C-alpha cells in the first residue's frame, strides 16, 4: 500500500473525476418529474487505498453515466455522491450522515475500517451498504446483517477457491506445505481462520508469514518462506506490496507458478514485476477484465463522447470492472425494487428488498451469476482462478465456488458473536 500512489492531491482526485457531488449525464432520456435515486460512494482517494479506489470509483461513475444515458432506472436519474473519507472512520461517519440526510439509499466505502464502523449505523438507518471485496466476512449472513451486501466472494470464499484449485492441481493436499504470506493487518489475517479449518480438513501443513505494512520491505519474511520449502504459496496483500511479494519470492527461488493471489493483483502489478517474469502467476478473479459488453457500451456512450471520469487507460481494468460490477448490482436491485414497490420514491428498505430479489445476475457476462437472498448476501461465493500469460489474465478454471460449508460455519459463528455483543 502507499499513502499517495498516484501523487494526487484531494482536489486533483475529486476535481479531475468530476466527483465533488453528482455523476449525472446530461444525455439521459428519463421521464420528467421522476425523483432521482441517490447512491453515495464515499472512499479513500488520498491516503491508504488510492491504489484501488480511484480506478474502482472511475468504473462506478462511468457506469452510472451509462445508465443515465440509457434512460436511468425506470425513468429515474441516478445521482452519485462522491467524496473522500481518507480511510478515517470518523470522517466516514460524518460523510455518511451528510449522504443519508441528502437522501442516499445506498453507500459504498471501499475501506474495511470505515465500512466496519458503519455497520451499526446502516442497520439502524435501514440503508444498504455494498462491501465488495472488503469489510466483514460474516456479513454474508443476511439475517444478522440485513443491510450489508458483500455481493461478491468474501475473503474466506476467495481463499477457499484458491485452496480448491491447488488441491485439484496437486492431486490432493494431504502432507503438502502451503505458505500464507500476508500483510500484517486485519485484511491480511482475514483468511487465516478459514485456512486453519481447511488445513485440518485436508491434512496440509499451513504456516503463516506476515510482513509489516505497507509491504515495501519483505526480505526477511521470504527468507523464512524459503526455509519452509512450500509446495504452494498464497499471497495476501494489495497495491505495490503485491509486486514486492512476487519479486522477492522469485529472488528466493520460489517459482512464480506456485504463487496464488487474493483478488488485488492487476496488470499494473505484473508490469512492475515484469510481464514475462509474471507468467504463471495466479489470482482469484471476481469479474472479467477487458471490454466486456457493458464496458464496450461505456466506451461508446460515455468515454468516446468525452464524458469519462478518469484515465482512459484504466477502462476495462480489474479495479475499474469491479466498480462497474458493484454499480450494476446496485442498479439491478433498484430496478427490481421499483418494479415491486411501484413507488415514486425509492427507500433504503425497498432497495434492500430489491437486492435480495436478484436472481442469476451476471452483469451481461461480466461476472459469475449471483443470486442474493434474505439469508445469503454474498451470492454464493463464486469466482474463478485466472493466470497471467504474459499479456493478459487468462481463466484457468470455470466460474465456481468452494468449501462453502466451511465458509458458512465461520460466518455463523462470527455473526452470532456480533449479535450477542450488540444486543440492545
N, C-alpha and C positions, 0 to 999 in steps of 0.2 A: 504494500500500500504506500501511498505518498500523500503528503499534505497538499501538493499542488502539481499534479502530474502534467496538466496542460498549461501550466504557468498562466492561469486565468484569474482575474480578479472577480469578485462577486458581480460587479457591474458588467464586466465583459461577458460572463456566462449568461446572466439573465437578460441583459440588453441584447446581446448577439443572437439569442434564441427567440427574441420577441416574447419573453415569458413573464414579464412582470405581473401580468394579470390573466389575459384570456388568449387561448389559441383558437381563434374563430376565422373561418374562411368567408370572405365576402361573396363567394360564388354559390353558396348553398341555396337550394330551392325549397326551403321549408315553408310550412303553412304560416301565414301571417297571424300574429297574436298568440302563438303557442309558446308556453313558458320554456325557457332554456333549462337543460339538465346540466348541473354543475358537478364536475369531478375536481378534486384537489390533489395535485402531485407535488408534495412538499418534500424536498430532497436535499441532500448534501452536494452542493455544486462547487464548494470551495475548500474543503478541508481534508476529509479522510477518504470518502468514496467517489472522488472525482473520476477515477479510472473507469467507472461504470455508469454513474448517474447521468452525466451529460449526454452520452450516447443513448442510454436507455430512455431518457426523457425526450430526446430528439425523436425517437421512434413513437413515443406516446403522442407527442404534439402532431407529428406528421399524419398519424393515423386518424386523429380527431379532425384534422383539417380535411382529410379524405372523406370522412363520414359526413361532415358538413357540406362538402362539395357535392355529395351524392344525395343530399336532401335531409340530413340529420337523422334522428331516431324517431320514426313515425311522425316526421314533420317537426320534431323538436330540435332546435340547435343545441349543440354541446359546447359548454364553456369549460375550458381547462384552466384552473387556477394553479400557477406555478411559482413557488417561492423557495428560498434557500434556508434550511434549518442548520446547516453546518454539522450535522450529526450530533447536535446538542439537544437532549431530551426536553429541557426547559424551553428552549426556543421552539422546538417542535410542538410542544403543548400550546404555546401562545399562537402559533400559526394555525394549528388545528382549531382552536377556539374561533379565530377570525374566519376560517373557511366554513366552519359549522354555522356561524352566525350569518354568513353570506349565502347560505342555502346549499352548501355542498352535500351531496348524498353518497359520496364515495371518497375515500382517501387512500393515498399510496405514499409511503415514506421512504422506501428502499434503504432502510437503516435498521438493523436489528435493535440497537439500544433505543432508538426513538419509537419504533413500532411496538416494542415490548412495553414501553412506558404508556403507550396509548391504549393498550388492551382494555383496562378497566373503563376508560372514557368512551370508547366506541361501543362497548357492551351496554353502558348506561344510556348513551345518547341514541342508540339504535342506528348507527351509521356504519355501513360495511367498509372494511379495510382490506385492501389487497396486500398480500405479503409474498409475492412470487420470489422464490429462491432467497428468502431471508425470514427473520422472525422466529417465533416459537415453533418447534417441531410438533408439539402436541396440539397445535391449532387446527390440525386436520380433523379433530373431533368437534363437529358442528353442534353437538348437544351442549358441550361445555363452553364453546367459543362461537356462538351463533352469528356474530358479526365480523369474524375474522376469516379471510378466504385465502389460503395459500394458493389454491387453484393450479398448482403445478407440483411435481415431485419435490417433497421437502428434502432436507439434507440426509435424513435417515433413509428415505427411499432411493436417493441418489447413490449413497454408499452401498445399499443392498443390491442395486442393479449392477454396480461395478464388481462387487464380490461374485455375483452370479456369473458375470462374463468371465471373470478369472477362473472360477470353478469349471466352467464349460471348456475353457481354453486349456486348463491344466489336466482335465480329465478327473477332477476331484480335488479336494482341498486337504484331506487328511495328511498331517505331517508337513504341510507346506509352511513356509515362513512368509508372512505378509507384514510389511512395514507401513505404518501410518505416519507420514511426515507432515506436520501441520504447524501453522502459525499458532502461537500460544495465546489465544484469545477464545472467548466463548464460541465464536464461529468455528475456529479450528478444532475445538474439542467437541463440537456438537455431535459428530457421528460416533464417538467413542463408545457410548453405551450400546449402540446397535452393533458395532463391530465386535465388542466383547461377547454379546449374545450369539453372534454368528460363529465366532471362533469356538465357542463351547459346542454349538450345534454341529459344526462341520469338522471340528478337530484340527484346525490350523493354529500355528504359533503366531500370535499377534503381539507386536511391540510398537509402542508409541515413541515418536521422536519429535518433540516440539522445538521450535526455534522462536526467538523473540521478535515481536513486532518492531518495525514494519515489514521485516522479511528480507532486508537487503544484505544481512550477514547470516549465512547458514553453514559456513565451512565446518565448524566443529560438529554440527548436527549430522552432516552427511558422512563425516569420518566414522561416526558411531553406526550409521546405517550400513556403511561398507563392511564394518566388522560383523554385523548381524548376518550378512550374506543372504538377503531376502530373495525369495523366488519371484515376488511381485511387490510393487510399491503403489500406495495411494498418496497423492499429494493434495493437501487441503489448505490452499491459500488464495490470494486474489491480487490483482494488479501486478506491478513489477516483480513482486516476490515470486510469482509463478515461474517467470523466466529464470530467476536466480536458482530456484529449486531444480529445474531441469538441467541447466548448465552445470551446476555443482554435482548433480547426480552423475552426469556423463563424465565429469572430470575424476570421479571416484570409481569409475569402471562399471557403473550400472547402466546396462543397455536401455536406451530410450523406449524400446518396445515393451519394457516391463513397467512403465510408468503410466498410471491412470489418474486422471484429474477430476476434481469437482467441476461443476458447470463453468466456473470462472476461468476459462482458458480460451484465448481467441487467436485469430490470425496475427494480430499485433504482437502477441506473446511469442508466436513461432518465428516471427520476423526478428524479434530481439534475441532469440536463441540461435536462429539460423534456419532457413526454410528446409535445407537438406538435412541438417543435424536433427531436426524435429521429426523426421519421417518415422512413423510407427508410434508416436505419442498418441495416447487415447484419452478421451474425456467423456463425461456424461453430457448429453445434449437433450434439452427440453423443447427446442424448436429447430427448424431447418434454417440454415444460413442462406444468403443469396436472394435472387429475385424470384421469390415465390409469388403466386398470383396477387396477393394483397400488396406486396411491395412493388410489383410492376405497376399496379394502379396508382400507388402513391407517387412513383416516379413520373407517370404520365400526367396525373391530375394535380399534383402538388409541387414536386421538385422541379420538373421541367417548366413549370409556369412561374418559377422564381419565388415560390411561397414556402420552400423548405425551411426547416427550423435549425439547421446546423450544417456541418461539414458534409458535402455530398459523398465523400469517400466512405463515410460511415454507414450510408444507407445500405441495408441488407446484411450488415454485420451482426455478430452474435448478440451483443447487448442491445443493439437497435431493434432486432427482431423479437427479443424477449419483451421489450417495451411495447412493440406493436401487438404482440400476443396478449399482453395484460390488458390493454385497452380494448382489444377485440372481445375478450371475455366480459369486460365491464359493459360494453355496448350491447352484447348479446343478452346479458342479464337485464339491462334496462329495456331492451326491445320486448323481451318476454314479460317483464313486469307491467309495462304499459298495455300490452295485449290482454293481460289477465285482469288488471285493475280498471282499465278503461277510464283512467283518471286524467284530469287536465294537468295535474302537477304530481311528479314522482316524489315519493318519500323514501327515506332510508329503509324503512320496514318493507315497503313494496319492492325495492331493489333487492333486498335480501331474498325475498320470495322468488324473484326473477332469476337470481344467480343460482338458487337451489333447484331451479327448473331446467337448467342447462343439461341437455342430453346429447351425447355423441357429437360434441362440437370440436372441430379441429382447425378453425380459422382458415378455411379453404386450403386444407392440407399443409398448413404451416407447422402444425404441432400434432402430437398424438391426440386421438379422440378422447375427450374427457366428459364425464358425467358427474355433476355436482348434486348432492342431495342434502337434506337437513342433517344427516348423520356424517357424511363424508364431504368435507370442504377441500380436500386435496384433489379429488377427481381420479383416484385410483393409483397415483404414484407412478405414472407412465413416463417413459423416456427411452433413449437408446444410446448405445456407445458409438462414437464416431472416432475416426483415426486420421491424423494428418498424413497426407500422401505426398507432400512437397509443395502443393499448390492450393489445396483445399481440405476441408474436413469431410471425409467420406464415411457414410454409415457402414458399420461392420456388424450391426445387429438390427433386427426389426424393432418397431415400437413395442415395448414390453414392460413388465414390472416384475419385482422380485421380493420374496420374503415379506409379503405384506402382513402375514400373521404376526411376525416379529415386530414390524413397524407399529402395528396397532396395539400390540401388547405394551410397548413402550409408551405410546401416545396415551392410552387409557390410564396407565399408572401415573404419568406426569399430570394429565388433566385432572385426575381425581385429587392429586395433591394440591393443584391450583385451586380447585373448587373448595377444598377444605380450608385453605388458608384465606379465602376471600368470601367466606360466608358473611352475610350481612349481620 
